[in-house]
Amino acid sequence: MVHCGPKLLALLEVLLDAAPRAVTKDEIHKAVWPGTFVTDATLTSLVAELRTAVGDDARTPRLVRTIHGYGYAFIGDVSDARPLQPPAGELGAYRIIVGDRDIALAPGANILGRSPDVAVFVDDVGVSRHHARITIDARGATLEDLGSKNGTMLDGQKILEPTLLRDGSRIVVGATALRFRVFTTSTSTETISR
């Protein structure tokens, strides 16, 4: 198991989402460090860290290719085998990842927006006070736009009605990208032999 920081995971998600298309350095900067100036050296260092984490080599890449003067591309095989919801007998922990923040979602309605009283606060002038809602129930999780001025995007498509979320779904509100995650936990504690 490899432990990675949020920036490293954000870089990997950007590359995987775009695969096999190459991603420009500018696109990566905006996705991984939104609203913050960082140098290309910072990005180069993060890519080197990613290669180390996945056992790749810049000279003979199997997973991450450098396109000099342009950006990077994920060149490994990509498959989407994530379940829509946790398997039977397991409980789901639903979360939203926004930049460096990891926010737990509670059963019922979770409002995303710019108001200080929402479950998922998004500090972006393009986001309405009550922009969208994620509802967690027995069927899983659904996303619904709440009549926001700029709309809500899910995996590159504007949503017009409540839509089922899946693990890894990319939600964009205003100019801010969020990642929806589902983690499963067993219903009982396992005994550890010593």
VEXRO-695913 format. One line per 10 residues: their letters; for each residue x, y negated, z of N, C-alpha, C. Coordinates in pm, 1 decimal, padded with zeros to 6 digits. Layout:
BEGIN
a> X/Y/Z/X/Y/Z/X/Y/Z | ... .
***
This chain:
BEGIN
mvhcgpklla> 00084.6/00118.0/00000.0/00000.0/00000.0/00000.0/00088.3/-00123.2/00000.0 | 00053.1/-00221.7/-00083.6/00127.6/-00346.5/-00093.4/00043.8/-00457.3/-00031.5 | 00102.2/-00533.8/00058.9/00031.6/-00646.6/00119.0/00066.8/-00772.6/00041.0 | -00036.4/-00845.7/-00000.4/-00016.1/-00964.5/-00083.8/-00086.5/-01083.9/-00022.0 | -00029.5/-01201.0/-00042.7/-00092.6/-01324.4/00001.3/-00201.4/-01367.6/-00095.2 | -00284.1/-01464.4/-00056.6/-00396.2/-01507.2/-00140.9/-00353.5/-01566.3/-00275.7 | -00240.7/-01635.3/-00281.5/-00196.1/-01692.5/-00409.5/-00155.7/-01581.7/-00506.5 | -00089.3/-01479.1/-00454.8/-00048.9/-01366.6/-00538.9/-00172.1/-01293.9/-00592.9 | -00271.2/-01272.4/-00507.4/-00396.0/-01208.5/-00552.4/-00468.7/-01296.2/-00653.4 | -00468.9/-01427.0/-00630.5/-00535.8/-01518.6/-00724.1/-00469.3/-01512.6/-00861.0 .
llevlldaap> -00336.0/-01508.0/-00863.9/-00263.6/-01497.1/-00991.3/-00299.6/-01366.6/-01061.7 | -00299.8/-01256.7/-00988.8/-00333.6/-01127.4/-01047.9/-00475.5/-01128.3/-01103.3 | -00569.4/-01187.0/-01029.9/-00708.6/-01193.8/-01077.6/-00720.1/-01275.9/-01205.9 | -00649.0/-01388.1/-01212.9/-00651.7/-01471.6/-01333.6/-00600.9/-01392.0/-01453.4 | -00489.8/-01322.5/-01434.5/-00431.8/-01244.4/-01544.8/-00521.2/-01127.4/-01584.3 | -00578.8/-01058.1/-01485.7/-00667.2/-00944.8/-01516.0/-00795.7/-00990.3/-01584.3 | -00852.9/-01100.9/-01537.5/-00977.1/-01151.9/-01597.5/-00958.3/-01188.4/-01744.4 | -00839.8/-01237.4/-01778.6/-00814.7/-01283.0/-01915.4/-00762.8/-01171.4/-02006.0 | -00714.4/-01063.2/-01947.4/-00649.4/-00956.6/-02025.8/-00738.5/-00910.7/-02140.5 | -00679.8/-00890.5/-02258.2/-00537.2/-00894.0/-02291.2/-00488.5/-01032.2/-02335.2 .
ravtkdeihk> -00575.1/-01133.5/-02329.5/-00537.6/-01268.8/-02371.8/-00431.2/-01325.3/-02278.1 | -00337.9/-01399.8/-02334.2/-00237.0/-01469.0/-02254.3/-00300.6/-01591.0/-02188.9 | -00257.1/-01620.9/-02068.3/-00309.6/-01733.9/-01991.4/-00202.7/-01842.5/-01987.9 | -00242.0/-01966.5/-02019.2/-00145.3/-02076.5/-02018.1/-00103.0/-02109.3/-01875.6 | 00014.1/-02171.0/-01864.7/00061.8/-02213.3/-01733.2/-00037.1/-02311.0/-01670.3 | -00093.4/-02398.4/-01751.6/-00189.8/-02496.1/-01701.5/-00314.4/-02427.9/-01645.3 | -00365.8/-02327.0/-01714.9/-00482.2/-02252.1/-01665.0/-00451.2/-02187.1/-01530.4 | -00332.0/-02129.8/-01519.8/-00292.2/-02064.2/-01394.5/-00280.7/-02166.6/-01282.7 | -00216.2/-02281.5/-01312.0/-00202.8/-02386.8/-01210.3/-00340.2/-02428.4/-01158.1 | -00436.6/-02450.0/-01248.0/-00570.2/-02494.4/-01207.1/-00644.2/-02388.4/-01126.7 .
avwpgtfvtd> -00624.6/-02261.4/-01159.1/-00695.3/-02153.4/-01090.0/-00632.3/-02119.3/-00955.1 | -00499.7/-02119.9/-00948.3/-00430.0/-02076.4/-00827.4/-00405.1/-02191.2/-00730.4 | -00379.0/-02309.7/-00783.1/-00352.6/-02427.7/-00698.8/-00445.3/-02541.5/-00740.4 | -00577.9/-02527.4/-00727.3/-00668.9/-02632.6/-00774.0/-00646.8/-02764.8/-00700.0 | -00634.2/-02872.3/-00777.6/-00620.3/-03005.5/-00719.5/-00485.9/-03032.6/-00654.9 | -00388.0/-02944.1/-00675.2/-00256.9/-02960.2/-00613.5/-00149.7/-02956.4/-00721.2 | -00050.8/-03045.1/-00712.4/00059.6/-03041.9/-00808.0/00164.1/-02943.6/-00759.5 | 00199.7/-02849.0/-00846.1/00311.5/-02758.6/-00818.8/00396.6/-02751.4/-00945.1 | 00523.2/-02724.9/-00927.6/00614.5/-02717.6/-01042.0/00605.5/-02581.1/-01109.9 | 00657.2/-02574.4/-01231.3/00664.3/-02446.1/-01301.6/00751.9/-02347.2/-01225.2 .
atltslvael> 00848.7/-02396.9/-01150.2/00935.7/-02308.7/-01071.5/00854.6/-02233.5/-00965.8 | 00753.1/-02297.7/-00909.5/00666.6/-02231.9/-00811.9/00590.2/-02118.2/-00878.3 | 00539.2/-02143.2/-00998.4/00468.6/-02039.4/-01072.9/00563.4/-01925.6/-01109.7 | 00682.7/-01958.6/-01156.8/00781.2/-01856.6/-01192.5/00812.6/-01768.3/-01071.8 | 00827.0/-01829.3/-00955.3/00854.6/-01755.5/-00832.4/00737.5/-01662.7/-00796.2 | 00614.2/-01711.7/-00812.9/00496.7/-01629.5/-00781.9/00485.3/-01511.3/-00879.1 | 00516.9/-01534.4/-01006.0/00515.1/-01425.7/-01104.9/00621.2/-01321.1/-01068.8 | 00738.4/-01365.3/-01026.9/00844.3/-01271.7/-00985.1/00797.6/-01189.8/-00864.7 | 00728.0/-01255.4/-00770.9/00674.0/-01186.2/-00653.9/00569.5/-01082.6/-00696.4 | 00484.8/-01119.1/-00794.4/00384.9/-01026.0/-00845.9/00452.5/-00904.6/-00909.8 .
rtavgddart> 00553.5/-00930.2/-00990.0/00625.3/-00819.2/-01055.5/00687.3/-00725.4/-00951.8 | 00743.6/-00780.4/-00847.5/00800.8/-00697.8/-00741.0/00691.7/-00614.5/-00674.6 | 00576.9/-00676.6/-00646.7/00466.3/-00606.7/-00579.2/00411.4/-00490.5/-00662.0 | 00408.2/-00506.2/-00795.1/00351.2/-00400.9/-00880.6/00458.0/-00313.7/-00945.4 | 00585.8/-00336.8/-00911.3/00693.3/-00254.1/-00963.8/00721.6/-00277.3/-01110.9 | 00708.8/-00400.6/-01155.3/00732.6/-00434.3/-01295.5/00868.1/-00502.9/-01309.1 | 00919.4/-00509.1/-01431.6/01049.2/-00569.7/-01459.4/01032.4/-00671.3/-01572.5 | 01083.4/-00792.4/-01553.4/01068.9/-00898.9/-01654.5/01138.2/-00863.3/-01785.4 | 01249.1/-00787.4/-01779.0/01323.1/-00753.1/-01900.6/01254.2/-00644.8/-01981.9 | 01187.2/-00551.6/-01914.6/01112.6/-00444.5/-01983.0/00973.1/-00435.8/-01920.2 .
prlvrtihgy> 00888.5/-00536.1/-01947.9/00757.8/-00541.6/-01879.9/00662.9/-00429.6/-01923.9 | 00595.4/-00372.8/-01824.6/00489.9/-00274.4/-01850.2/00353.1/-00332.7/-01815.4 | 00353.0/-00438.3/-01728.7/00226.6/-00493.7/-01680.7/00212.0/-00643.9/-01706.2 | 00315.9/-00721.6/-01677.4/00307.5/-00867.1/-01689.8/00413.4/-00915.0/-01788.8 | 00367.1/-00974.2/-01898.2/00457.4/-01022.7/-02002.7/00466.8/-01174.6/-01996.7 | 00586.9/-01227.3/-02014.4/00610.1/-01371.8/-02021.9/00601.5/-01415.3/-02166.6 | 00522.6/-01518.2/-02193.3/00519.2/-01580.5/-02325.0/00589.0/-01715.5/-02305.6 | 00718.2/-01719.7/-02341.5/00801.3/-01836.9/-02312.4/00740.5/-01965.2/-02368.0 | 00737.9/-02068.3/-02282.1/00684.3/-02198.0/-02320.3/00532.9/-02202.7/-02321.1 | 00465.4/-02091.3/-02287.8/00318.6/-02087.2/-02294.2/00257.6/-02040.5/-02162.5 .
gyafigdvsd> 00290.3/-01917.3/-02120.5/00229.0/-01864.5/-01999.4/00259.1/-01717.3/-01981.6 | 00156.5/-01641.2/-01936.2/00174.8/-01500.7/-01901.7/00052.9/-01420.1/-01946.7 | 00075.0/-01290.4/-01965.8/-00034.3/-01201.1/-02004.8/-00021.4/-01070.4/-01927.8 | -00135.5/-01015.7/-01888.0/-00137.1/-00882.2/-01828.9/-00148.9/-00784.4/-01944.5 | -00052.4/-00692.3/-01957.2/-00050.0/-00602.7/-02072.7/-00075.1/-00457.1/-02035.1 | -00103.4/-00430.4/-01907.9/-00134.7/-00293.5/-01865.5/-00278.2/-00259.6/-01901.2 | -00316.3/-00133.2/-01880.3/-00454.5/-00090.7/-01902.7/-00542.6/-00145.7/-01791.6 | -00660.0/-00196.6/-01828.4/-00754.3/-00251.8/-01732.3/-00884.8/-00175.3/-01744.1 | -00934.4/-00125.5/-01631.5/-01066.3/-00061.1/-01630.9/-01143.2/-00111.9/-01511.1 | -01273.0/-00119.4/-01523.8/-01359.4/-00170.6/-01418.0/-01437.9/-00054.7/-01360.0 .
arplqppage> -01389.5/-00001.2/-01249.1/-01454.8/00114.5/-01187.9/-01510.4/00080.0/-01050.5 | -01538.6/-00047.9/-01027.6/-01588.5/-00089.7/-00897.2/-01737.5/-00063.2/-00885.0 | -01784.2/-00014.7/-00769.9/-01926.9/00007.9/-00751.6/-02001.9/-00122.8/-00736.3 | -02130.2/-00122.4/-00773.6/-02214.1/-00239.8/-00755.4/-02238.3/-00266.9/-00607.8 | -02245.7/-00161.7/-00529.2/-02265.6/-00176.9/-00386.6/-02195.9/-00062.4/-00315.8 | -02182.5/-00069.7/-00183.0/-02110.1/00034.6/-00111.3/-02175.8/00171.1/-00129.4 | -02095.7/00279.0/-00128.3/-02151.6/00412.5/-00138.7/-02245.7/00443.2/-00021.7 | -02337.4/00538.3/-00041.9/-02432.1/00578.1/00062.9/-02354.8/00619.3/00187.5 | -02406.3/00580.5/00304.0/-02342.4/00616.4/00429.5/-02234.5/00518.4/00472.8 | -02211.1/00415.5/00393.3/-02111.2/00316.4/00430.7/-02175.7/00178.6/00438.2 .
lgayriivgd> -02119.2/00094.3/00521.7/-02168.2/-00042.0/00536.6/-02081.5/-00133.5/00451.7 | -02141.7/-00236.7/00395.9/-02066.3/-00330.4/00314.4/-02034.0/-00456.4/00391.8 | -01915.2/-00505.9/00371.1/-01875.7/-00635.8/00423.8/-01862.4/-00724.8/00300.7 | -01952.4/-00820.5/00285.8/-01954.8/-00907.3/00168.8/-01880.0/-01035.4/00201.2 | -01794.4/-01078.4/00107.2/-01711.9/-01195.1/00132.3/-01700.9/-01279.9/00006.3 | -01671.0/-01408.3/00027.8/-01640.9/-01502.0/-00079.6/-01498.3/-01550.7/-00056.3 | -01418.7/-01548.2/-00162.8/-01282.3/-01599.3/-00155.3/-01280.3/-01731.8/-00231.2 | -01242.2/-01839.2/-00161.6/-01230.9/-01972.6/-00221.8/-01090.7/-02022.0/-00191.6 | -01003.2/-02019.6/-00292.0/-00864.7/-02060.3/-00268.4/-00802.5/-01972.8/-00161.5 | -00758.9/-02033.1/-00050.3/-00697.1/-01959.5/00060.5/-00799.2/-01914.0/00163.8 .
rdialapgan> -00926.0/-01953.7/00146.9/-01028.1/-01919.4/00245.8/-01097.4/-01788.4/00209.9 | -01126.0/-01708.5/00312.3/-01195.9/-01581.7/00299.4/-01317.6/-01593.1/00391.4 | -01438.1/-01601.9/00332.4/-01558.7/-01632.5/00409.0/-01651.6/-01512.6/00410.6 | -01688.6/-01466.4/00530.0/-01781.7/-01354.5/00545.0/-01923.4/-01401.7/00515.0 | -01999.9/-01318.0/00443.7/-02139.6/-01347.8/00414.6/-02227.0/-01261.4/00504.6 | -02330.7/-01321.8/00560.4/-02420.3/-01251.4/00651.3/-02539.6/-01195.3/00575.0 | -02605.4/-01092.8/00630.5/-02729.2/-01045.7/00567.2/-02829.9/-01160.4/00557.4 | -02908.2/-01163.2/00450.0/-03003.1/-01271.5/00426.8/-02945.5/-01373.5/00330.4 | -02991.7/-01498.6/00342.2/-02951.9/-01605.1/00249.7/-02824.1/-01673.2/00296.4 | -02731.8/-01693.6/00202.9/-02606.3/-01765.1/00226.4/-02597.7/-01875.5/00121.4 .
ilgrspdvav> -02608.4/-02001.0/00165.6/-02608.4/-02114.0/00073.1/-02464.7/-02158.2/00045.1 | -02437.8/-02187.4/-00083.5/-02309.9/-02242.8/-00127.4/-02335.2/-02387.9/-00163.9 | -02249.5/-02478.7/-00118.9/-02269.2/-02618.3/-00155.0/-02175.6/-02711.9/-00082.4 | -02208.6/-02841.3/-00094.2/-02124.2/-02947.5/-00039.7/-02174.1/-02999.3/00094.2 | -02289.0/-02952.8/00138.4/-02342.8/-02995.1/00267.3/-02264.3/-02926.9/00379.3 | -02240.2/-02997.4/00490.5/-02161.8/-02936.6/00598.7/-02234.6/-02821.1/00669.8 | -02364.0/-02805.2/00646.4/-02439.0/-02701.0/00717.2/-02457.5/-02572.1/00636.4 | -02385.1/-02555.5/00525.0/-02401.9/-02436.6/00441.6/-02306.5/-02325.6/00485.0 | -02334.8/-02202.7/00442.8/-02250.2/-02087.8/00476.6/-02115.1/-02094.6/00405.4 | -02116.2/-02140.9/00279.4/-01992.7/-02150.7/00201.3/-01977.4/-02296.0/00155.7 .
fvddvgvsrh> -01893.2/-02371.2/00226.5/-01870.6/-02511.8/00194.2/-01772.2/-02521.7/00078.7 | -01810.4/-02597.4/-00026.1/-01723.8/-02618.1/-00142.3/-01703.9/-02768.9/-00157.9 | -01581.8/-02814.6/-00133.6/-01548.5/-02957.0/-00138.6/-01515.1/-02995.5/-00282.7 | -01619.3/-03022.5/-00361.8/-01604.2/-03051.9/-00504.3/-01719.9/-03145.1/-00541.9 | -01688.4/-03262.9/-00598.2/-01792.7/-03360.2/-00631.0/-01890.8/-03309.0/-00736.4 | -01853.9/-03205.2/-00811.2/-01943.5/-03146.7/-00911.0/-02038.0/-03043.7/-00852.8 | -02031.8/-03024.3/-00721.3/-02115.4/-02925.4/-00652.8/-02226.3/-02997.5/-00577.5 | -02350.1/-02948.4/-00593.4/-02465.2/-03005.8/-00522.1/-02457.6/-02970.3/-00373.7 | -02531.7/-03046.6/-00293.0/-02533.1/-03019.3/-00148.3/-02578.6/-02876.4/-00119.9 | -02683.6/-02831.4/-00183.8/-02730.9/-02691.7/-00177.9/-02731.2/-02641.2/-00321.6 .
haritidarg> -02618.5/-02590.4/-00366.5/-02593.8/-02559.7/-00507.0/-02648.8/-02422.7/-00549.3 | -02615.6/-02319.5/-00473.1/-02654.6/-02183.0/-00509.8/-02676.1/-02101.7/-00382.9 | -02736.4/-01983.1/-00400.5/-02763.5/-01897.0/-00285.6/-02720.9/-01753.9/-00319.6 | -02650.2/-01691.1/-00226.6/-02621.8/-01547.6/-00235.5/-02707.5/-01480.9/-00128.9 | -02791.2/-01388.4/-00172.9/-02878.1/-01315.8/-00080.1/-02826.3/-01173.5/-00065.6 | -02803.9/-01133.1/00059.4/-02756.6/-00998.8/00091.0/-02874.4/-00920.8/00148.8 | -02908.7/-00808.5/00085.7/-03016.0/-00722.6/00136.9/-02984.6/-00577.0/00105.6 | -03081.3/-00487.8/00122.1/-03059.2/-00344.2/00102.4/-03018.1/-00310.3/-00040.7 | -03054.4/-00393.8/-00137.8/-03018.3/-00368.2/-00277.9/-02876.1/-00410.2/-00309.7 | -02814.6/-00488.4/-00223.0/-02680.3/-00540.2/-00248.0/-02681.3/-00691.1/-00234.6 .
atledlgskn> -02620.9/-00760.5/-00331.0/-02610.0/-00906.3/-00325.7/-02653.1/-00966.3/-00458.5 | -02732.0/-01073.6/-00451.4/-02774.7/-01144.7/-00572.0/-02735.2/-01291.4/-00559.9 | -02708.2/-01352.0/-00675.8/-02671.6/-01493.6/-00684.5/-02781.9/-01567.4/-00756.8 | -02817.2/-01685.3/-00704.4/-02923.7/-01766.4/-00764.4/-02883.9/-01913.3/-00759.1 | -02899.9/-01983.8/-00870.7/-02876.2/-02127.9/-00873.3/-02996.2/-02196.1/-00808.7 | -02973.3/-02300.5/-00731.6/-03081.8/-02369.9/-00660.8/-03117.9/-02501.6/-00728.5 | -03119.0/-02500.7/-00862.8/-03153.5/-02622.0/-00936.7/-03043.7/-02725.2/-00932.5 | -02919.4/-02680.7/-00924.3/-02805.5/-02772.4/-00916.2/-02792.4/-02852.9/-01045.3 | -02731.3/-02968.1/-01034.5/-02714.0/-03057.1/-01149.6/-02621.7/-02996.2/-01255.9 | -02514.5/-02927.2/-01211.4/-02414.8/-02874.9/-01304.7/-02424.6/-02724.2/-01329.3 .
gtmldgqkil> -02521.4/-02658.3/-01268.0/-02540.2/-02515.5/-01292.2/-02439.1/-02427.9/-01220.0 | -02463.2/-02297.8/-01227.9/-02377.9/-02197.3/-01165.5/-02338.9/-02095.2/-01270.5 | -02209.5/-02065.2/-01278.9/-02158.8/-01967.7/-01374.8/-02122.6/-01839.2/-01301.2 | -02154.0/-01726.5/-01365.0/-02118.3/-01595.9/-01310.3/-02047.9/-01517.6/-01420.2 | -01922.4/-01485.7/-01397.5/-01841.5/-01411.1/-01494.7/-01850.9/-01473.0/-01634.5 | -01842.5/-01606.6/-01639.9/-01839.0/-01678.3/-01766.8/-01973.7/-01710.9/-01828.1 | -02084.3/-01673.4/-01762.9/-02217.7/-01699.4/-01816.3/-02298.0/-01783.3/-01716.7 | -02370.8/-01883.8/-01767.1/-02457.2/-01963.5/-01680.4/-02575.8/-01877.4/-01638.0 | -02605.1/-01874.5/-01508.1/-02717.4/-01792.6/-01462.2/-02845.7/-01874.9/-01462.4 | -02954.9/-01811.8/-01502.9/-03084.5/-01877.7/-01510.9/-03186.5/-01816.1/-01416.3 .
eptllrdgsr> -03151.3/-01701.7/-01357.6/-03241.1/-01632.2/-01264.3/-03153.8/-01556.5/-01165.4 | -03212.1/-01508.0/-01053.3/-03131.1/-01430.8/-00959.0/-03062.6/-01314.0/-01030.9 | -02932.5/-01300.7/-01008.4/-02850.3/-01202.7/-01079.7/-02768.6/-01121.5/-00980.7 | -02765.7/-00989.7/-01001.1/-02691.5/-00899.3/-00914.0/-02542.5/-00926.1/-00923.5 | -02477.2/-00932.5/-00808.0/-02332.5/-00949.9/-00801.9/-02265.1/-00814.7/-00789.7 | -02141.7/-00806.8/-00838.6/-02062.1/-00685.6/-00822.6/-01928.7/-00724.8/-00762.5 | -01860.7/-00628.2/-00706.6/-01730.5/-00654.2/-00647.8/-01638.3/-00715.5/-00752.5 | -01578.5/-00828.9/-00719.9/-01487.1/-00896.2/-00811.4/-01552.1/-01001.3/-00898.7 | -01685.2/-01018.9/-00889.6/-01752.4/-01119.6/-00971.6/-01689.7/-01256.8/-00948.8 | -01676.2/-01332.6/-01057.9/-01620.3/-01468.4/-01051.7/-01735.2/-01567.5/-01062.9 .
ivvgatalrf> -01751.2/-01650.2/-00961.1/-01857.3/-01750.9/-00955.5/-01790.7/-01886.8/-00970.4 | -01845.9/-01972.2/-01058.2/-01792.7/-02107.8/-01072.5/-01905.2/-02206.1/-01041.5 | -01878.6/-02293.5/-00944.8/-01969.7/-02402.5/-00910.5/-01889.6/-02531.4/-00924.2 | -01942.5/-02628.2/-00998.3/-01864.4/-02748.5/-01027.8/-01739.5/-02706.0/-01102.6 | -01624.0/-02745.9/-01050.8/-01496.4/-02705.2/-01110.7/-01424.0/-02604.5/-01022.2 | -01496.4/-02545.4/-00926.2/-01435.0/-02455.1/-00829.8/-01472.6/-02309.9/-00858.5 | -01371.0/-02225.1/-00866.0/-01392.8/-02081.3/-00887.8/-01389.9/-02009.5/-00753.6 | -01486.4/-01919.2/-00736.1/-01495.0/-01837.5/-00615.8/-01494.6/-01691.8/-00658.9 | -01448.6/-01604.2/-00573.5/-01447.2/-01461.2/-00603.1/-01535.4/-01390.4/-00500.7 | -01630.6/-01308.7/-00548.6/-01718.0/-01230.2/-00462.1/-01654.1/-01093.6/-00441.1 .
rvfttstste> -01643.9/-01050.1/-00316.5/-01582.1/-00921.4/-00286.4/-01672.5/-00837.5/-00196.7 | -01666.3/-00706.8/-00215.9/-01737.9/-00611.0/-00131.4/-01634.1/-00516.6/-00074.2 | -01629.6/-00508.2/00057.1/-01541.1/-00414.8/00124.9/-01628.0/-00314.3/00196.8 | -01592.6/-00188.5/00192.8/-01671.9/-00086.2/00260.8/-01603.1/-00044.2/00389.3 | -01685.7/-00013.7/00487.2/-01634.8/00035.7/00614.7/-01713.3/00160.2/00649.6 | -01646.6/00260.6/00699.3/-01715.4/00382.8/00740.1/-01807.0/00351.5/00856.5 | -01913.0/00430.0/00870.5/-02009.6/00405.7/00977.3/-01959.1/00454.3/01111.8 | -01853.1/00534.9/01115.4/-01799.4/00581.1/01243.0/-01648.2/00563.0/01243.9 | -01591.6/00564.7/01362.3/-01448.1/00548.2/01378.4/-01380.0/00684.5/01368.7 | -01271.9/00689.9/01294.4/-01197.3/00814.6/01282.2/-01102.1/00829.1/01400.1 .
tisr> -01081.0/00952.9/01443.4/-00987.6/00982.9/01550.3/-00847.9/00998.1/01491.9 | -00751.4/00935.0/01554.0/-00613.0/00941.1/01507.2/-00536.8/01039.1/01593.8 | -00476.7/01139.2/01534.5/-00397.1/01237.2/01607.6/-00257.8/01180.8/01631.1 | -00206.6/01202.5/01751.2/-00071.4/01152.1/01782.9/00016.0/01265.5/01827.9 .
***
